[in-house]
């Protein structure tokens, strides 16, 4: 987990289990991940792994993802409105 100061420290300390879970997923074969958790104005971003299976380029906060098949997400959002 990235080190944070101030009000973000409390939020960050609660996210240890999420970080551990994501790191274990990378160890089991997930290529990489970016998680963003926000509470009020406090935002914590955690990044791990690589950008592609078998690759060596590390995942970053700025990694661009190709999103395929957004039909379910758009339909779910429309149903909630």
N, C-alpha and C positions, 0 to 999 in steps of 0.2 A: 504494500500500500504506500502511496506517496505520503510524505510527511507534510502535515498542515498545522497551522497555528490558529489560535483564537477560537471563535465559535465553531469553525469547521472541525476542530479536533474531536469534539464530542460525536459529531456525525461520522467522522472517519473511524473512530474507535468501534462503533457499532457495525461497521461494514467488514470487519476482519473475516467473519465466516463466509461472506460473499466472495471476498478475494481468495480465500483458501479453496472454495469450491471451484472458482474459475481456473485457478492454477492447476487443480487436480484434473479438470476437464482438458486442459492443454496437455498434461502429462499422459492422458488417455487417448489423445489423438485430435482434439480440437486444434485447428491451426492457430487461432488467436482470438482476442476479444477486446472490446472497449466497453466499459460500463460507466454510466453517468448516473449519479444519484443526487437529487436536489431536495433540500428541505428549507423552505423559505428562500433566503438569499444565499444560503450555504450550498456549495456545489462541490462534489468530490468525483474525480474522474480516475479510473484505474484502467491500465492497459497492460496486456501481456501477450506473449506468443509472437508468431510471425504472420505476415500478410497472406501467405499461400502455403498449402500443404507441401512439405518437402522443400520449401523456400528458406532463405536465410535473411530476408529483409524484415527487420522487426516491425511489429505493429506500433503505430503512433496515434496520438490524439487526432491527427490530421489525415489519417488513412481514409481514402475514398472507397466506399463499398458499392458494388453493383447490386442493386436491389431488383430481384426478379419476382414476378407474380404478386402484385400488391392487391389483388382482387379481394382476398379474405379480409385484409386489414381495412380497406376502404369500405367494404360492406359492413363490417363490424362497427366502424365509426358512424356510418350512416344510420344503423339500427339504434345506436345509443342516443342519437340526436332527437 
